[in-house]
Structures are given as structure tokens and as C-alpha cells.
Amino acid sequence: MPHRIGIIGAGGIAQLHAQTAAKVGLEVAAVCDIDEDRAKQLAGQYNGAIATNSHAALLEMSDVSAVAIATPTSTHKPLAIAALQAGKDVLLEKPMAINGGECDEIIDAAQRADRLLQMGFVCRVAPASRAVKRFIDAGRLGRIYHAKATLYRRRGIPGLGRWFTTKRESGGGVLMDLGVHLLDLVLYLTGHPKPTRVCAACTSTFGSPIEKYTYDEMWAGPPNPKGVFDVEDAITALIHFDNGMSLELNTTWAADVPNGIYRDGVLLLGDKGGCFFDLWSNEVILTAQQDGYLVDTKPSLPPGDAWAAAWQRQYEVFAENLDQRKAPEASATDGRAVQRLLDALYRSAESGCEVQLG
Ligand SMILES: NC(=O)c1ccc[n+]([C@@H]2O[C@H](COP(=O)([O-])OP(=O)(O)OC[C@H]3O[C@@H](n4cnc5c(N)ncnc54)[C@H](O)[C@@H]3O)[C@@H](O)[C@H]2O)c1
């Protein structure tokens, strides 16, 4: 019997959750959204799936054993805790919650309920990330002493004036949305070193006034001119770790970055070799000294849509974990570790000072 899952939240990314869940053989049994029309629209694509605007109603369905939570960040804690207490396993979208304290409460609920909680850190399972992880594990980079993660969107503020740009609902801007993926990815690839001190600068330049923002496309709803924009649209940060590694993070939702000047991706520098990879163009470059020359090699990765492949892998792993009752590698404790780092980066940006971590 396939696992029957419920999707909570039927907005932009929920479509991909439902599609991929079905693709790997999970049965989409129910969809919940406070906007019932959205729930109906998504549920209507899956034979027999029930639509509801009440998460409590979905969680009462005894034949639904797991849920994916794809709602605004401020709802992650209450929904995840309710789902775990109802005995469901959970795939929880990033970021895990608004802050590290909320993550503690979710972890406590997961432990008490003895349920699985997998974080939606989909970038870890992109084909390029998986290849790089294998190279690192095989010792090809040696000791990694520096990482640089970059993702510059020129005009990519999601749902301007809606929940993504309202701090109360999102917890923050581009750092919570894109930075969380990059930080988790680097922490995962480098073996989760402990951050010791951080320094960050956040700016908020393009989202206000909302009606003046020029863009090509927007997801999570069209701009709401009467809405709120009280989060950062750019962050630059430097993080030091207990193993001597440093990490430079640069990410923007919006910036006038000249086209083609910077390449988005992750650079890792080790004492045996370096590596650059771009998650979505499926490219990895490994650099090392060989026979007196500095050699760049480009391993060939499986062709195809890297984004779709990452999602498929994320759901294959979720299905395997459900089958085998296996603790997820993308764990809640990893979710909390990255969240604590986000908290520290915001403290540094607000105070203008370096923040030391215990
Ligand atoms: N993994 C990724 O790459 C990725 C990409 C996009 C979004 N996300 C994450 O997914 C989540 C949702 O983002 P989105 O882009 O789909 O946003 P969205 O605004 O498009 O959709 C959110 C949906 O949740 C519904 N909702 C709000 N509160 C609810 C509640 N209490 N119960 C049920 N439904 C509720 C809204 O009505 C809306 O339909 C966020 O956590 C976001 O960070 C992850």
C-alpha cells in the first residue's frame, strides 16, 4: 500500500510537492489551504484527494500518515507541532521556523511523538551537490578552509507586499528565503562545522515603495501595493567556524547586478583542490595540481532538468524514510543549526557588530 500524504498549503511550491510525491508513488490523499479554492484546485488534480480549509480536519484523517507543510514561515511551528501530535510524519519546508527557539519546540514535539521530520533542503540533493559531496567524501578537496556561496537575483522579490516581505510572517527576507538554502548546503557539504563568529550587513533597497518595483515575473502572488515590505532584499555575510573554515555569503532578491558579471553557485577551497558548482546548470568544476600543472576538470553530470531531479530525489528519500522508519539526513537538528546561524546573522546586521557564538 502506498503511503497516503496530505499537503498543507496549496500555493506555488505545493504544486511541485504534490506532483513529485505522486511521481515517486506516494498517494496525494488530501490538500489543505486556508484559501479553499486553492485547496480544491490542487486536490482536483489527484484522483480522490480531499480538499479542506482546515488543517485540523486533514490531520484527523487516520489514513493519512504523512504531511508536507508548504505554508508561510510563521505557520511552520504551529502546523508542524499539530501534525506531529496527530501522529503524522512531516516534510517541512525551509526555513524551519521564524527562529531557533521555535525550532526547539518543533524538535521537542517530534521526539515526544516519535515521528519523522524531514527538512525541505532540496538543494542538498541537486545532482551537482550530490556529485560534489561524493568528491569531498573521497578526499578530493582535502581540508576545506573557505567557501563562498552566491545567488544574485536581479529582480526576484517573491510576493511583494505579501507574506514573504512581511517580517511578522516570514521572519526576514532573502536570508530566510534563499540564504537558508545556501547555508544549509555549505554546512552539509563541509560536515557541519560549528559557527564561532559572524558579521553581516543587510540592506533593503528595492521593495519600497511597492508600486515603483519593476520586475519581469513574480511568484507567491502579484504585488500588493497596500502591503508591507519590512525585510532585507540583500545580505552579505562572513561566518567563521571552529575548524578554521570561513564562509562568505552573498545573496539578493533584487540588485542592479550587471548581467553575466557574476556566476551564481558555490566555491569550495581545500588544501588538496578547489571546486565550483552551479546547482541548476548542472555544472561542477574541480581544480587541483597534477604533475606540476593546475588542472580544471569538468565531470559530466546526468543531463536533464536539475531542479526536477532534485525534487524527485527529495521525495524518493522521503518515501524511503517513511518505508524504513529511517531518521532523515536532512534532519530537524540541521534545520535548527542553520536557523540559529540565521538568528546570529540578523543580530549582527541589526547591531552592526560581529556576533560571537558559544
Ligand atoms: N524548497 C524550495 O525551493 C521552496 C521554493 C518556494 C517556497 N518554499 C517554501 O514553501 C513555503 C510556501 O511558499 P510558497 O512559495 O508556496 O508560498 P505561497 O504564498 O505561494 O503559498 C502559501 C500557501 O499557504 C496557504 N496558507 C497560509 N497559511 C495557511 C495555514 N495556516 N494553513 C493552510 N494553508 C495556509 C496560503 O493560502 C497559500 O496558498 C515557504 O516556507 C517557502 O519558504 C520552498
The ligand as an SDF file (V2000), in Angstrom:
LIG
                    3D

 44 48  0  0  0  0  0  0  0  0999 V2000
   12.1980   24.3950   -1.4020 N   0  0  0  0  0  0  0  0  0  0  0  0
   12.1200   25.4440   -2.1830 C   0  0  0  0  0  0  0  0  0  0  0  0
   12.9480   25.6430   -3.0660 O   0  0  0  0  0  0  0  0  0  0  0  0
   10.9970   26.4060   -1.9740 C   0  0  0  0  0  0  0  0  0  0  0  0
   10.5540   27.2320   -3.0040 C   0  0  0  0  0  0  0  0  0  0  0  0
    9.4990   28.1040   -2.7510 C   0  0  0  0  0  0  0  0  0  0  0  0
    8.9170   28.1580   -1.4920 C   0  0  0  0  0  0  0  0  0  0  0  0
    9.3930   27.3680   -0.4940 N   0  0  0  0  0  0  0  0  0  0  0  0
    8.8190   27.4020    0.8610 C   0  0  0  0  0  0  0  0  0  0  0  0
    7.4890   26.8550    0.8000 O   0  0  0  0  0  0  0  0  0  0  0  0
    6.6300   27.5510    1.6860 C   0  0  0  0  0  0  0  0  0  0  0  0
    5.4590   28.1370    0.8840 C   0  0  0  0  0  0  0  0  0  0  0  0
    5.9620   29.0020   -0.1260 O   0  0  0  0  0  0  0  0  0  0  0  0
    5.1190   29.3180   -1.4590 P   0  0  0  0  0  0  0  0  0  0  0  0
    6.0730   29.9780   -2.3890 O   0  0  0  0  0  0  0  0  0  0  0  0
    4.3720   28.1230   -1.8990 O   0  0  0  0  0  0  0  0  0  0  0  0
    4.1210   30.4170   -0.8770 O   0  0  0  0  0  0  0  0  0  0  0  0
    2.6560   30.7990   -1.4340 P   0  0  0  0  0  0  0  0  0  0  0  0
    2.3120   32.1030   -0.8450 O   0  0  0  0  0  0  0  0  0  0  0  0
    2.6280   30.6250   -2.9170 O   0  0  0  0  0  0  0  0  0  0  0  0
    1.7190   29.6540   -0.8060 O   0  0  0  0  0  0  0  0  0  0  0  0
    1.4650   29.5430    0.5610 C   0  0  0  0  0  0  0  0  0  0  0  0
    0.0550   28.9640    0.7150 C   0  0  0  0  0  0  0  0  0  0  0  0
   -0.1740   28.6490    2.0940 O   0  0  0  0  0  0  0  0  0  0  0  0
   -1.5180   28.9740    2.3980 C   0  0  0  0  0  0  0  0  0  0  0  0
   -1.6460   29.1140    3.8420 N   0  0  0  0  0  0  0  0  0  0  0  0
   -1.2640   30.1610    4.6260 C   0  0  0  0  0  0  0  0  0  0  0  0
   -1.4840   29.8670    5.9260 N   0  0  0  0  0  0  0  0  0  0  0  0
   -2.0160   28.6110    5.9550 C   0  0  0  0  0  0  0  0  0  0  0  0
   -2.4630   27.7720    7.0010 C   0  0  0  0  0  0  0  0  0  0  0  0
   -2.3940   28.1450    8.2950 N   0  0  0  0  0  0  0  0  0  0  0  0
   -2.9650   26.5630    6.6850 N   0  0  0  0  0  0  0  0  0  0  0  0
   -3.0540   26.1660    5.3960 C   0  0  0  0  0  0  0  0  0  0  0  0
   -2.6440   26.9340    4.3540 N   0  0  0  0  0  0  0  0  0  0  0  0
   -2.1220   28.1360    4.6380 C   0  0  0  0  0  0  0  0  0  0  0  0
   -1.7700   30.2450    1.6110 C   0  0  0  0  0  0  0  0  0  0  0  0
   -3.1630   30.4890    1.4420 O   0  0  0  0  0  0  0  0  0  0  0  0
   -1.0540   29.9350    0.3070 C   0  0  0  0  0  0  0  0  0  0  0  0
   -1.9070   29.3070   -0.6400 O   0  0  0  0  0  0  0  0  0  0  0  0
    7.5110   28.5810    2.3930 C   0  0  0  0  0  0  0  0  0  0  0  0
    8.0080   28.0060    3.5750 O   0  0  0  0  0  0  0  0  0  0  0  0
    8.6600   28.8130    1.4070 C   0  0  0  0  0  0  0  0  0  0  0  0
    9.8400   29.2560    2.0350 O   0  0  0  0  0  0  0  0  0  0  0  0
   10.4050   26.4890   -0.7270 C   0  0  0  0  0  0  0  0  0  0  0  0
  1  2  1  0
  2  3  2  0
  2  4  1  0
  4  5  1  0
  4 44  2  0
  5  6  2  0
  6  7  1  0
  7  8  2  0
  8  9  1  0
  8 44  1  0
  9 10  1  0
  9 42  1  0
 10 11  1  0
 11 12  1  0
 11 40  1  0
 12 13  1  0
 13 14  1  0
 14 15  2  0
 14 16  1  0
 14 17  1  0
 17 18  1  0
 18 19  2  0
 18 20  1  0
 18 21  1  0
 21 22  1  0
 22 23  1  0
 23 24  1  0
 23 38  1  0
 24 25  1  0
 25 26  1  0
 25 36  1  0
 26 27  1  0
 26 35  1  0
 27 28  2  0
 28 29  1  0
 29 30  1  0
 29 35  2  0
 30 31  1  0
 30 32  2  0
 32 33  1  0
 33 34  2  0
 34 35  1  0
 36 37  1  0
 36 38  1  0
 38 39  1  0
 40 41  1  0
 40 42  1  0
 42 43  1  0
M  CHG  2   8   1  16  -1
M  END
$$$$
